[in-house]
Amino acid sequence: SVLEHKETPGLGDKMEKKKATWSEQFDGKDLTTFKLKVTKEGGDVDAITAATISSRAFCDAAQRAYDELGKIDK
């Protein structure tokens, strides 16, 4: 989940669970098959309208965390 951001209220702040349901599309996904990129880039994530850059950043952060976790498990 998002801990901190400086997004425009009503736009990018929709990544916060208390503001919108956008982040629910990540719940329960298998990251070996779910593509953590916005659909514009061939991924499986529906970007936040008018906040595509923030959506990309969220996906990038999630992918980096998943990749680092994979290094620990080995």
DSSP file (Angstrom, degrees, kcal/mol; ACC not computed):
  #  RESIDUE AA STRUCTURE BP1 BP2  ACC     N-H-->O    O-->H-N    N-H-->O    O-->H-N    TCO  KAPPA ALPHA  PHI   PSI    X-CA   Y-CA   Z-CA
    1    1 A S              0   0    0      0, 0.0     2,-0.4     0, 0.0    15,-0.1   0.000 360.0 360.0 360.0 162.5    0.0    0.0    0.0
    2    2 A V        -     0   0    0     13,-0.4    15,-0.1     1,-0.2     3,-0.1  -0.616 360.0-177.4 -79.3 127.6    1.0    3.6   -0.4
    3    3 A L        -     0   0    0     -2,-0.4     2,-0.3     1,-0.4    -1,-0.2   0.795  68.5  -3.5 -92.9 -34.6    2.7    5.1    2.6
    4    4 A E        +     0   0    0      2,-0.0    -1,-0.4     0, 0.0     2,-0.3  -0.986  63.7 161.0-158.4 147.1    3.2    8.6    1.4
    5    5 A H        -     0   0    0     -2,-0.3     8,-0.0    -3,-0.1    -3,-0.0  -0.972  34.2-141.7-158.8 169.5    2.7   10.7   -1.8
    6    6 A K        +     0   0    0     -2,-0.3     2,-0.1     2,-0.0     6,-0.1  -0.212  50.8 147.2-128.5  40.9    2.4   14.2   -3.0
    7    7 A E        -     0   0    0      1,-0.1    -2,-0.1     5,-0.1     3,-0.0  -0.311  58.0 -90.8 -78.4 160.1   -0.3   13.6   -5.6
    8    8 A T    > > -     0   0    0      1,-0.1     3,-2.2    -2,-0.1     5,-1.2  -0.549  50.5-107.0 -68.1 126.4   -3.0   16.0   -6.7
    9    9 A P  T 3 5S+     0   0    0      0, 0.0    -1,-0.1     0, 0.0     3,-0.1  -0.311 105.0  20.8 -56.3 134.5   -6.2   15.4   -4.6
   10   10 A G  T 3 5S+     0   0    0      1,-0.2    -2,-0.1    -3,-0.0    -3,-0.0   0.302 126.2  51.5  89.0  -9.4   -8.9   13.7   -6.6
   11   11 A L  T X 5S+     0   0    0     -3,-2.2     3,-1.8    39,-0.0    -1,-0.2   0.454 118.7  10.5-118.5 -97.3   -6.4   12.3   -9.2
   12   12 A G  G > 5S+     0   0    0      1,-0.3     3,-1.6    -4,-0.2     4,-0.1   0.691 112.1  77.5 -63.8 -18.8   -3.3   10.3   -8.2
   13   13 A D  G > < +     0   0    0     -5,-1.2     3,-1.8     1,-0.3    -1,-0.3   0.566  69.7  89.1 -69.7  -3.4   -4.4   10.1   -4.6
   14   14 A K  G <   +     0   0    0     -3,-1.8     8,-0.5     1,-0.3     9,-0.4   0.574  68.8  76.4 -69.0  -7.2   -6.8    7.3   -5.8
   15   15 A M  G <  S+     0   0    0     -3,-1.6   -13,-0.4     7,-0.1     2,-0.3   0.672  75.5  94.6 -75.5 -14.8   -4.0    4.9   -5.2
   16   16 A E  S X> S-     0   0    0     -3,-1.8     4,-1.8     1,-0.1     3,-1.4  -0.609  79.4-136.2 -75.4 133.3   -4.7    5.2   -1.4
   17   17 A K  T 34 S+     0   0    0     -2,-0.3    -1,-0.1     1,-0.3     7,-0.1   0.845 104.2  54.9 -58.6 -34.6   -7.1    2.5   -0.3
   18   18 A K  T 34 S+     0   0    0      1,-0.2    -1,-0.3     3,-0.0     3,-0.1   0.657 111.2  45.5 -75.8 -12.8   -9.2    5.0    1.7
   19   19 A K  T <4 S-     0   0    0     -3,-1.4     2,-0.3     1,-0.3    -2,-0.2   0.772 124.7 -15.3 -98.1 -32.0   -9.7    7.1   -1.4
   20   20 A A     <  -     0   0    0     -4,-1.8     3,-0.3    -6,-0.2    -1,-0.3  -0.955  58.1-107.8-163.0 174.7  -10.6    4.6   -4.0
   21   21 A T  S >  S+     0   0    0     -2,-0.3     3,-1.8     1,-0.2     4,-0.4   0.305  79.2 111.4 -96.3   7.4  -10.6    0.9   -5.0
   22   22 A W  G >  S+     0   0    0     -8,-0.5     3,-1.4     1,-0.3    -1,-0.2   0.869  74.0  54.2 -51.7 -44.7   -7.8    1.2   -7.6
   23   23 A S  G >  S+     0   0    0     -9,-0.4     3,-1.7    -3,-0.3     4,-0.4   0.656  88.1  80.2 -70.0 -14.2   -5.3   -0.8   -5.5
   24   24 A E  G X  S+     0   0    0     -3,-1.8     3,-1.2     1,-0.3    -1,-0.3   0.729  74.8  75.1 -65.2 -20.8   -7.7   -3.7   -5.2
   25   25 A Q  G <  S+     0   0    0     -3,-1.4    -1,-0.3    -4,-0.4    -2,-0.1   0.636  94.1  53.4 -67.2 -10.7   -6.8   -4.9   -8.7
   26   26 A F  G X  S+     0   0    0     -3,-1.7     3,-1.6    -4,-0.1    -1,-0.2   0.617  81.5 116.2 -93.9 -16.5   -3.5   -6.1   -7.2
   27   27 A D  T <  S-     0   0    0     -3,-1.2    -3,-0.0    -4,-0.4     0, 0.0  -0.308  88.1  -4.0 -61.3 129.1   -5.1   -8.2   -4.4
   28   28 A G  T 3  S+     0   0    0      1,-0.2    -1,-0.3    -2,-0.1     2,-0.2   0.598  91.6 151.3  70.6  13.2   -4.4  -12.0   -4.7
   29   29 A K    <   -     0   0    0     -3,-1.6     2,-0.8     1,-0.1    -1,-0.2  -0.519  48.5-128.5 -80.9 145.5   -2.5  -11.8   -8.0
   30   30 A D    >>  -     0   0    0     -2,-0.2     4,-3.0     1,-0.1     3,-1.9  -0.836  17.0-157.7 -89.4 109.3    0.2  -14.3   -8.9
   31   31 A L  T 34 S+     0   0    0     -2,-0.8     5,-0.2     1,-0.3    -1,-0.1   0.496  85.9  71.1 -75.2  -0.8    3.1  -12.1   -9.8
   32   32 A T  T 34 S+     0   0    0      1,-0.1    -1,-0.3     3,-0.1     3,-0.0   0.703 120.0  16.8 -79.9 -19.1    4.7  -14.8  -11.8
   33   33 A T  T <4 S+     0   0    0     -3,-1.9     2,-0.5     1,-0.0    -2,-0.2   0.641 106.0  88.8-121.2 -27.8    1.9  -14.3  -14.4
   34   34 A F  S  < S-     0   0    0     -4,-3.0     2,-0.7     1,-0.1     9,-0.0  -0.637  74.5-135.1 -77.7 123.7    0.4  -10.9  -13.6
   35   35 A K        -     0   0    0     -2,-0.5     9,-2.4     1,-0.1     2,-2.3  -0.717   5.4-147.6 -87.1 113.8    2.3   -8.2  -15.5
   36   36 A L        +     0   0    0     -2,-0.7     2,-0.3    -5,-0.2    27,-0.2  -0.374  66.3  95.3 -80.6  61.9    3.0   -5.2  -13.2
   37   37 A K  S    S-     0   0    0     -2,-2.3     8,-2.4    26,-0.0     7,-0.3  -0.969  83.1 -95.2-142.8 155.0    2.7   -2.6  -16.0
   38   38 A V  B > > -a   45   0A   0     -2,-0.3     5,-2.1     6,-0.2     3,-2.0  -0.354  39.2-110.2 -69.4 155.7   -0.1   -0.4  -17.1
   39   39 A T  G > 5S+     0   0    0      6,-2.2     3,-1.9     1,-0.3    -1,-0.1   0.805 116.1  67.3 -59.2 -30.9   -2.2   -1.8  -20.0
   40   40 A K  G 3 5S+     0   0    0      1,-0.3    -1,-0.3     5,-0.3     6,-0.1   0.773 105.9  43.5 -58.1 -25.4   -0.8    1.0  -22.3
   41   41 A E  G < 5S-     0   0    0     -3,-2.0    -1,-0.3     0, 0.0    -2,-0.2   0.127 131.4 -90.8-108.6  17.8    2.5   -0.8  -21.9
   42   42 A G  T < 5S+     0   0    0     -3,-1.9    -3,-0.2     1,-0.2    -2,-0.1   0.575  88.3 124.1  86.5  10.0    1.2   -4.4  -22.3
   43   43 A G      < -     0   0    0     -5,-2.1    -1,-0.2     2,-0.2    -7,-0.2  -0.150  69.8-114.4 -92.6-170.3    0.6   -5.0  -18.6
   44   44 A D  S    S+     0   0    0     -9,-2.4     2,-0.5    -7,-0.3    -6,-0.2   0.300  77.8 104.0-108.0   6.1   -2.4   -6.0  -16.6
   45   45 A V  B     -a   38   0A   0     -8,-2.4    -6,-2.2   -10,-0.3     2,-0.7  -0.807  63.4-140.2-101.3 124.8   -2.9   -2.8  -14.5
   46   46 A D        -     0   0    0     -2,-0.5   -21,-0.1    -8,-0.2    -8,-0.1  -0.720  30.4-131.9 -77.3 117.3   -5.6   -0.4  -15.3
   47   47 A A        -     0   0    0     -2,-0.7     2,-0.4     1,-0.1     5,-0.2  -0.257  21.5 -99.7 -69.0 156.6   -4.0    3.0  -14.8
   48   48 A I    >   -     0   0    0      3,-0.5     3,-2.3     1,-0.1     7,-0.2  -0.648  49.1-102.7 -73.4 129.5   -5.6    5.8  -12.7
   49   49 A T  T 3  S+     0   0    0     -2,-0.4    -1,-0.1     1,-0.3    -3,-0.0  -0.330 104.6   5.0 -57.3 130.1   -7.3    8.2  -15.1
   50   50 A A  T 3  S+     0   0    0      1,-0.1    -1,-0.3   -38,-0.0   -38,-0.2   0.589 122.2  76.5  69.3  13.4   -5.2   11.3  -15.5
   51   51 A A    <>  +     0   0    0     -3,-2.3     4,-2.2   -40,-0.1    -3,-0.5  -0.185  45.4 137.4-143.5  45.3   -2.4    9.8  -13.3
   52   52 A T  H  > S+     0   0    0      1,-0.2     4,-2.7     2,-0.2     5,-0.2   0.883  73.7  54.7 -62.5 -39.1   -0.7    7.3  -15.6
   53   53 A I  H  > S+     0   0    0      1,-0.2     4,-2.4     2,-0.2    -1,-0.2   0.914 109.4  47.3 -62.6 -42.0    2.8    8.3  -14.4
   54   54 A S  H  > S+     0   0    0      2,-0.2     4,-2.4     1,-0.2    -1,-0.2   0.891 110.9  52.0 -65.1 -38.9    1.8    7.6  -10.8
   55   55 A S  H  X S+     0   0    0     -4,-2.2     4,-2.2     2,-0.2    -2,-0.2   0.911 110.2  48.8 -63.3 -42.3    0.3    4.3  -11.8
   56   56 A R  H  X S+     0   0    0     -4,-2.7     4,-2.7     2,-0.2    -2,-0.2   0.915 110.7  50.8 -62.5 -42.9    3.5    3.4  -13.6
   57   57 A A  H  X S+     0   0    0     -4,-2.4     4,-2.6     2,-0.2    -2,-0.2   0.898 109.1  50.8 -63.5 -40.6    5.5    4.4  -10.5
   58   58 A F  H  X S+     0   0    0     -4,-2.4     4,-2.4     2,-0.2    -1,-0.2   0.932 112.3  47.0 -61.4 -46.3    3.3    2.2   -8.2
   59   59 A C  H  X S+     0   0    0     -4,-2.2     4,-2.6     2,-0.2    -2,-0.2   0.910 111.6  50.9 -62.3 -43.0    3.8   -0.7  -10.6
   60   60 A D  H  X S+     0   0    0     -4,-2.7     4,-2.6     2,-0.2    -2,-0.2   0.923 111.0  48.0 -61.2 -45.4    7.6   -0.2  -10.7
   61   61 A A  H  X S+     0   0    0     -4,-2.6     4,-2.2     1,-0.2    -1,-0.2   0.910 112.7  48.5 -63.1 -42.2    7.8    0.0   -6.9
   62   62 A A  H  X S+     0   0    0     -4,-2.4     4,-2.3     2,-0.2    -2,-0.2   0.903 112.1  49.2 -65.3 -40.9    5.8   -3.2   -6.5
   63   63 A Q  H  X S+     0   0    0     -4,-2.6     4,-2.6     2,-0.2    -2,-0.2   0.910 110.6  50.1 -65.3 -42.4    7.9   -5.0   -9.1
   64   64 A R  H  X S+     0   0    0     -4,-2.6     4,-2.3     2,-0.2    -2,-0.2   0.909 111.3  48.6 -62.6 -42.0   11.1   -3.9   -7.5
   65   65 A A  H  X S+     0   0    0     -4,-2.2     4,-2.3     2,-0.2    -2,-0.2   0.919 112.2  48.8 -64.0 -43.3    9.9   -5.1   -4.1
   66   66 A Y  H  X S+     0   0    0     -4,-2.3     4,-2.0     1,-0.2    -2,-0.2   0.909 110.9  50.5 -62.6 -42.9    8.8   -8.5   -5.6
   67   67 A D  H  X S+     0   0    0     -4,-2.6     4,-1.1     1,-0.2    -1,-0.2   0.903 111.4  47.8 -62.6 -42.2   12.2   -8.9   -7.3
   68   68 A E  H  X S+     0   0    0     -4,-2.3     4,-1.3     1,-0.2     3,-0.3   0.888 109.1  53.5 -67.0 -39.2   14.0   -8.2   -4.0
   69   69 A L  H  X S+     0   0    0     -4,-2.3     4,-2.0     1,-0.2     3,-0.3   0.891 104.4  56.6 -61.5 -39.0   11.8  -10.6   -2.1
   70   70 A G  H  X S+     0   0    0     -4,-2.0     4,-0.7     1,-0.2    -1,-0.2   0.832 103.0  54.7 -61.8 -32.3   12.7  -13.3   -4.7
   71   71 A K  H  < S+     0   0    0     -4,-1.1     3,-0.3    -3,-0.3    -1,-0.2   0.846 108.0  49.3 -69.4 -34.2   16.4  -12.8   -3.9
   72   72 A I  H  < S+     0   0    0     -4,-1.3    -2,-0.2    -3,-0.3    -1,-0.2   0.877 104.7  57.9 -72.2 -39.3   15.8  -13.4   -0.2
   73   73 A D  H  <        0   0    0     -4,-2.0    -1,-0.2     1,-0.3    -2,-0.2   0.709 360.0 360.0 -65.1 -20.6   13.8  -16.6   -0.8
   74   74 A K     <        0   0    0     -4,-0.7    -1,-0.3    -3,-0.3    -2,-0.1   0.475 360.0 360.0 -85.1 360.0   16.7  -18.3   -2.7
